[in-house]
Amino acid sequence: MNDRPAAEQLVRALKELKQKAGCPSYAAIAAWGQQQIPAVNLGKSKLSAWFNGISVPTSGRPFTVLVELLEARAQQKSGTPKRGLPAWQAMRKAADNEQRRAGFGSSAPSSDVRIGETDPVVRLVTQAGEFMREADRVFDAVARYELSPRRAYPTKTVTTADGWSFDVPVGPVPADPKDVEALAEVDRALVGVRADAERTATLMPGLESHVRRVLAACTDVRRSCVRIDHDDDGRPDSSYPKDLLNLREALNEVKAVAAALRRSA
């Protein structure tokens, strides 16, 4: 992540704050979030992505609450003075702006890409960034529903061969119509990624295998953004942060190989 100094600084500061706060687990932080009024979604997948530099926190209450909770605990546990919210928001904004300039992973379209852009790599990376932003919206909605203590899954009745009948959950449903709309936006963005990937592979044949990796990673993100699994102890878990990281790495690989091909041309 050394090509993203602002993001690296934010991750380093968050990890240091967590350590000085006594290294609370993600589950403990998530529980603190649920105790807020109104409750705040600080699920394991979101926290893992923030603390490992997979994604930059969006501006809003979850990041604010996280910082406030950890700073208060760090002051209590180790006497660490508070930086204060303005300092944290400045670090977060710098990291977000850095990702916007990179053309992916931010909470808004990159200002470096103009309408009518003809560079196939820039188009592909930008469209993939849009896909990731929409996938984040869906994952947040799924996490909000899945981690809610008031969730109620729809059920269906299953009858076994020996006549036993019982109800089984059939999985989470969207929390509201906006979540259905968000999922539709993910699929629309994915169609755009596939179109730009085909164009990139046609115009730059040397990128074909790397473009295939991007498409495979997009498929993984699309699958994992709509589900949260549970481990043997019932704790929520998701492959979404890992899949998102794989997609970012695949996009960075495309950019690096494209630059090398152009230098050698």
Beta strands, then each sheet from edge to edge (+ up, - down):
strand 1: 155-159
strand 2: 165-169
strand 3: 229-230
strand 4: 236-237
sheet 1: 1+ 2-
sheet 2: 3+ 4-
end
